[in-house]
């Protein structure tokens, strides 16, 4: 059994803030094709995408002042992210409020988010709930999913998995892959409904077809463990690959493990190293230790004990007990100079990761990209 293979997929009822962050980063409540937008707005979007933020501000501000709700939401985004203007969540909220006054569903959701997290306004869960409900009433699927999450967890509303399921179903019916996944999860775990794994798998497949890497990973897990389906290592690997190719880190680790051990795929150390590296660079401790092991043995990568020590050290710093033992083992075989070199490499990698996380950390709704 792969390390960590008995860990189930994330439960929406336990995701809490993580789920809301994913929804926020995914963004986008109403389809706003750029091609259908006024020429000036298209020019502003083009300027934003090219990195010419001052030009985007020069075009968007007069449009927003003259009542264009899309331009007003864009101005809110610019102030949220500090693009072409000084970052100012309070000003962002004012722009979202002006757009919401015209019934703009993205602005309504954004206001809910800001009240929920105290960004530019005093934190007010009741106001957040009010704006989320307005957005949901206007067809905002992200708002529906957030409301479902709140009902799952009992945050600001009574804990009610059945009501959460109803919200997720509404989102799924409007084409939300995350909504479809969450419906599947409720059937999978019997939350607010009788447990029905086959029906859960149907919802997972629906979400997977719509591109949900989480659903693709979950289907892989079910095929690997034979839960609701006949165990099928090849099918599991296929689903893990689909999720891995979409950047789902747990699937990348699992696919690397499959290639290392010939589980559902032909054994291929180079492919194992490739997928372990993908997950390791994203911060997965298990993948970091596995990649370090490959460097130690020279399978799929050139033998390199300094690289092995670096990756094991990164995993150990995350609290991985096996990695801590590996570090002790490697340190007995390395000179002080090589240990120091491995530590320097690890420090540089951690610094680079922090820099990447700091870039574009503010949200951008999908339909505004």
C-alpha positions as CSV (number, residue, x, y, z in Angstrom):
1,X,0.0,0.0,0.0
2,X,1.3,3.4,-0.9
3,X,2.3,5.7,1.9
4,X,-0.9,7.7,2.8
5,X,-3.1,5.6,0.5
6,X,-5.5,5.0,3.3
7,X,-6.2,8.8,3.5
8,X,-9.6,9.6,2.0
9,X,-10.4,12.5,-0.2
10,X,-11.1,15.9,1.5
11,X,-14.6,16.2,3.0
12,X,-16.4,19.4,2.1
13,X,-17.8,19.5,5.7
14,X,-14.3,19.6,7.0
15,X,-12.8,21.9,4.4
16,X,-14.0,25.1,6.0
17,X,-12.0,28.1,5.0
18,X,-10.1,26.0,2.4
19,X,-13.3,25.4,0.4
20,X,-14.2,29.1,0.5
21,X,-10.7,30.0,-0.6
22,X,-10.8,27.6,-3.5
23,X,-14.2,29.0,-4.5
24,X,-12.8,32.5,-4.3
25,X,-9.7,31.7,-6.3
26,X,-11.8,29.8,-8.9
27,X,-14.1,32.8,-9.0
28,X,-16.7,33.7,-11.6
29,X,-20.4,33.5,-11.1
30,X,-21.9,34.7,-14.4
31,X,-20.5,34.2,-17.9
32,X,-19.2,37.5,-19.3
33,X,-17.6,36.7,-22.6
34,X,-15.1,39.3,-23.3
35,X,-16.0,39.3,-27.0
36,X,-19.5,40.5,-26.1
37,X,-18.2,43.3,-24.0
38,X,-17.9,47.0,-25.2
39,X,-14.7,47.7,-27.1
40,X,-13.4,49.9,-24.2
41,X,-13.9,47.1,-21.7
42,X,-12.1,44.7,-24.0
43,X,-9.2,47.1,-24.3
44,X,-9.0,47.3,-20.5
45,X,-9.0,43.5,-20.2
46,X,-6.3,43.3,-22.8
47,X,-4.2,45.8,-20.9
48,X,-4.7,44.0,-17.6
49,X,-3.7,40.7,-19.1
50,X,-0.6,42.2,-20.7
51,X,0.4,43.6,-17.3
52,X,-0.2,47.3,-18.2
53,X,-2.3,48.0,-15.1
54,X,-2.2,51.8,-15.2
55,X,-3.7,51.6,-18.7
56,X,-6.4,49.3,-17.5
57,X,-7.2,51.7,-14.7
58,X,-7.4,54.7,-17.1
59,X,-9.9,52.8,-19.2
60,X,-11.9,51.2,-16.5
61,X,-12.4,54.1,-14.1
62,X,-14.5,56.3,-16.5
63,X,-16.5,53.3,-17.5
64,X,-17.2,52.4,-13.9
65,X,-18.0,56.0,-13.0
66,X,-20.6,56.0,-15.8
67,X,-22.3,52.9,-14.4
68,X,-20.9,49.9,-16.2
69,X,-21.2,47.1,-13.5
70,X,-18.5,45.0,-15.1
71,X,-16.1,47.9,-15.0
72,X,-17.0,48.5,-11.3
73,X,-16.3,44.9,-10.4
74,X,-13.0,45.2,-12.3
75,X,-12.1,48.3,-10.3
76,X,-12.9,46.4,-7.1
77,X,-10.5,43.6,-8.3
78,X,-7.8,46.2,-9.1
79,X,-8.0,47.7,-5.6
80,X,-8.1,44.2,-4.0
81,X,-5.0,43.2,-5.8
82,X,-3.2,46.5,-5.9
83,X,-2.9,46.5,-9.7
84,X,-2.3,50.0,-11.1
85,X,-3.5,51.5,-7.8
86,X,-2.5,51.2,-4.2
87,X,-4.0,48.1,-2.7
88,X,-7.1,49.1,-0.7
89,X,-9.8,46.5,0.2
90,X,-12.1,49.3,1.6
91,X,-12.1,51.0,-1.8
92,X,-12.6,47.6,-3.5
93,X,-15.7,47.1,-1.3
94,X,-17.1,50.5,-2.3
95,X,-16.8,49.5,-6.0
96,X,-18.4,46.1,-5.4
97,X,-21.2,47.8,-3.5
98,X,-21.9,50.1,-6.4
99,X,-22.0,47.2,-8.8
100,X,-24.2,45.2,-6.4
101,X,-26.7,48.0,-6.3
102,X,-27.4,47.1,-9.9
103,X,-27.9,43.5,-9.0
104,X,-24.5,42.3,-10.2
105,X,-24.1,38.8,-8.9
106,X,-20.2,38.8,-8.9
107,X,-20.2,41.9,-6.8
108,X,-22.8,40.4,-4.4
109,X,-20.6,37.4,-3.9
110,X,-17.5,39.6,-3.5
111,X,-19.3,41.6,-0.8
112,X,-20.2,38.4,1.0
113,X,-16.6,37.3,0.9
114,X,-15.3,40.6,2.2
115,X,-17.8,40.7,5.1
116,X,-17.0,37.0,5.9
117,X,-13.3,37.7,6.2
118,X,-13.2,41.3,7.4
119,X,-11.5,42.6,4.3
120,X,-12.1,46.4,3.9
121,X,-15.0,46.1,6.3
122,X,-15.6,44.9,9.8
123,X,-16.1,41.2,9.8
124,X,-19.8,40.5,9.9
125,X,-21.0,36.9,9.3
126,X,-24.6,38.0,9.1
127,X,-23.9,40.5,6.4
128,X,-21.8,37.9,4.6
129,X,-24.7,35.5,4.7
130,X,-27.1,38.2,3.4
131,X,-24.9,38.9,0.4
132,X,-24.2,35.2,-0.3
133,X,-28.0,34.6,-0.3
134,X,-28.5,37.5,-2.7
135,X,-25.9,36.2,-5.1
136,X,-27.4,32.7,-4.9
137,X,-30.9,34.1,-5.6
138,X,-29.4,35.6,-8.7
139,X,-27.9,32.3,-9.8
140,X,-24.4,32.6,-8.4
141,X,-23.1,29.1,-8.1
142,X,-20.1,30.0,-5.9
143,X,-22.5,31.6,-3.5
144,X,-24.6,28.4,-3.5
145,X,-21.5,26.3,-2.7
146,X,-20.4,28.6,0.1
147,X,-23.9,28.4,1.6
148,X,-23.7,24.7,1.3
149,X,-20.4,24.7,3.1
150,X,-21.8,26.9,5.9
151,X,-24.7,24.5,6.4
152,X,-22.3,21.5,6.4
153,X,-20.2,23.1,9.1
154,X,-22.9,25.0,11.0
155,X,-21.0,28.3,10.7
156,X,-23.5,31.2,11.0
157,X,-26.4,28.8,10.3
158,X,-27.7,25.6,12.0
159,X,-25.6,22.6,10.9
160,X,-27.8,20.9,8.3
161,X,-26.2,18.4,5.8
162,X,-29.5,18.0,4.0
163,X,-29.8,21.7,3.4
164,X,-26.2,21.8,2.3
165,X,-26.9,19.0,-0.2
166,X,-29.8,21.0,-1.6
167,X,-27.4,24.0,-2.2
168,X,-24.8,21.8,-3.8
169,X,-27.4,20.3,-6.0
170,X,-28.6,23.7,-7.1
171,X,-25.1,24.6,-8.0
172,X,-24.6,21.3,-9.9
173,X,-27.7,21.9,-11.9
174,X,-26.3,25.2,-13.0
175,X,-23.1,23.4,-14.3
176,X,-20.8,23.7,-11.3
177,X,-18.3,20.8,-11.2
178,X,-17.6,21.5,-7.5
179,X,-21.3,21.4,-6.8
180,X,-21.5,18.0,-8.5
181,X,-18.5,16.7,-6.6
182,X,-20.1,17.9,-3.3
183,X,-23.4,16.2,-4.1
184,X,-21.4,13.0,-4.8
185,X,-19.5,13.4,-1.5
186,X,-22.8,13.6,0.4
187,X,-24.1,10.4,-1.2
188,X,-20.6,8.8,-0.6
189,X,-20.7,9.6,3.1
190,X,-24.4,9.5,3.8
191,X,-24.5,13.2,4.8
192,X,-28.1,14.5,4.8
193,X,-29.1,11.5,2.6
194,X,-29.0,7.7,2.7
195,X,-25.5,6.5,1.7
196,X,-25.4,5.4,-1.9
197,X,-21.9,4.9,-3.3
198,X,-23.1,4.1,-6.8
199,X,-25.0,7.4,-7.0
200,X,-22.0,9.1,-5.5
201,X,-19.8,7.7,-8.3
202,X,-22.3,9.0,-10.9
203,X,-22.0,12.5,-9.5
204,X,-18.2,12.2,-9.3
205,X,-18.1,11.2,-13.0
206,X,-20.3,14.1,-13.9
207,X,-17.9,16.5,-12.1
208,X,-14.9,14.7,-13.6
209,X,-16.3,15.2,-17.1
210,X,-16.5,18.9,-16.3
211,X,-12.9,19.0,-15.4
212,X,-12.9,18.6,-11.6
213,X,-9.5,17.3,-10.6
214,X,-10.8,16.5,-7.2
215,X,-13.5,14.3,-8.7
216,X,-11.0,12.6,-10.9
217,X,-8.8,11.9,-8.0
218,X,-11.7,10.6,-5.9
219,X,-12.7,8.2,-8.7
220,X,-9.1,7.0,-8.8
221,X,-9.3,6.4,-5.0
222,X,-12.6,4.4,-5.4
223,X,-11.1,2.2,-8.2
224,X,-7.9,1.7,-6.2
225,X,-9.8,0.6,-3.1
226,X,-12.7,-1.2,-4.8
227,X,-15.3,1.0,-3.0
228,X,-18.5,0.9,-5.0
229,X,-16.8,-0.6,-8.0
230,X,-14.6,-3.6,-8.7
231,X,-11.0,-2.8,-7.7
232,X,-9.1,-1.9,-10.9
233,X,-5.6,-0.6,-10.6
234,X,-5.4,0.4,-14.3
235,X,-8.6,2.5,-14.0
236,X,-7.3,4.1,-10.8
237,X,-4.1,5.1,-12.5
238,X,-6.0,6.5,-15.5
239,X,-8.1,8.7,-13.2
240,X,-5.0,9.7,-11.1
241,X,-3.3,10.7,-14.4
242,X,-6.2,12.9,-15.4
243,X,-6.2,14.7,-12.0
244,X,-2.4,14.9,-12.0
245,X,-2.3,16.5,-15.4
246,X,-4.7,19.2,-14.0
247,X,-2.2,19.8,-11.1
248,X,-3.9,17.9,-8.3
249,X,-0.9,17.2,-6.0
250,X,-2.2,14.0,-4.3
251,X,-2.9,12.5,-7.7
252,X,0.6,13.4,-8.8
253,X,2.1,11.6,-5.8
254,X,-0.1,8.5,-6.4
255,X,0.7,8.4,-10.0
256,X,4.4,8.6,-9.2
257,X,4.0,5.7,-6.7
258,X,2.1,3.7,-9.4
259,X,5.0,4.1,-11.8
260,X,7.6,3.3,-9.2
261,X,5.9,0.1,-8.2
262,X,4.2,-0.9,-11.5
263,X,0.8,-0.6,-10.0
264,X,-1.8,-0.3,-12.8
265,X,0.9,1.0,-15.2
266,X,4.2,-0.4,-16.5
267,X,7.0,0.2,-14.0
268,X,9.0,3.3,-15.1
269,X,11.4,5.0,-12.7
270,X,11.8,8.1,-14.9
271,X,8.0,8.6,-14.9
272,X,7.9,8.0,-11.2
273,X,10.6,10.7,-10.7
274,X,8.7,13.1,-13.0
275,X,5.4,12.9,-11.1
276,X,7.1,12.8,-7.7
277,X,8.9,16.0,-8.7
278,X,5.6,17.7,-9.7
279,X,4.1,16.9,-6.3
280,X,7.3,17.7,-4.4
281,X,7.7,21.1,-6.0
282,X,4.1,21.8,-4.9
283,X,5.1,21.0,-1.3
284,X,3.9,17.4,-0.8
285,X,6.0,15.9,1.9
286,X,5.5,12.3,0.8
287,X,6.6,13.1,-2.7
288,X,9.7,15.0,-1.4
289,X,10.8,11.9,0.6
290,X,10.0,9.6,-2.4
291,X,12.0,11.8,-4.8
292,X,14.9,11.9,-2.3
293,X,14.8,8.1,-2.2
294,X,15.1,8.0,-6.0
295,X,18.1,10.3,-5.9
296,X,19.7,8.1,-3.2
297,X,19.3,4.9,-5.3
298,X,19.8,6.6,-8.7
299,X,16.5,5.2,-10.1
300,X,14.9,7.5,-12.7
301,X,17.4,10.3,-11.8
302,X,21.2,10.4,-11.5
303,X,22.4,9.3,-8.1
304,X,23.0,12.4,-6.0
305,X,23.1,12.2,-2.3
306,X,23.0,16.0,-1.9
307,X,19.7,16.2,-3.8
308,X,18.5,13.2,-1.7
309,X,19.4,15.1,1.5
310,X,17.8,18.3,0.3
311,X,14.4,16.6,-0.6
312,X,14.4,14.5,2.6
313,X,15.3,17.6,4.6
314,X,12.4,19.5,3.1
315,X,10.0,16.7,4.0
316,X,11.4,16.4,7.5
317,X,10.9,20.1,8.0
318,X,7.2,19.4,7.4
319,X,7.1,16.9,10.2
320,X,7.4,13.7,8.2
321,X,8.8,11.1,10.6
322,X,10.2,8.8,8.0
323,X,11.9,11.8,6.4
324,X,13.5,12.7,9.7
325,X,15.0,9.2,9.9
326,X,16.2,9.5,6.3
327,X,18.0,12.7,7.2
328,X,19.8,11.0,10.1
329,X,20.7,8.1,7.8
330,X,22.0,10.4,5.0
331,X,23.9,12.7,7.4
332,X,26.0,9.7,8.5
333,X,27.1,9.2,4.9
334,X,27.7,12.8,3.9
335,X,30.6,15.2,4.6
336,X,29.8,18.4,6.6
337,X,30.3,20.3,3.3
338,X,27.7,18.3,1.4
339,X,25.2,18.5,4.3
340,X,25.7,22.3,4.2
341,X,25.2,22.3,0.5
342,X,22.0,20.4,0.8
343,X,20.7,22.8,3.5
344,X,21.5,25.8,1.2
345,X,19.6,24.2,-1.6
346,X,16.6,23.6,0.7
347,X,16.7,27.2,1.9
348,X,16.7,28.5,-1.6
349,X,13.8,26.3,-2.6
350,X,11.8,27.4,0.4
351,X,12.5,31.0,-0.4
352,X,11.5,30.5,-4.0
353,X,8.2,28.9,-2.9
354,X,7.4,31.8,-0.6
355,X,8.0,34.2,-3.5
356,X,5.7,32.3,-5.8
357,X,3.0,32.2,-3.1
358,X,3.2,36.0,-2.6
359,X,2.6,36.7,-6.3
360,X,-1.0,37.3,-7.4
361,X,-2.3,36.2,-4.0
362,X,-5.3,38.4,-4.3
363,X,-8.3,36.8,-6.1
364,X,-9.4,37.3,-9.7
365,X,-12.8,36.0,-10.7
366,X,-12.6,33.6,-13.6
367,X,-15.1,35.4,-15.7
368,X,-13.0,38.6,-15.4
369,X,-9.8,36.8,-16.6
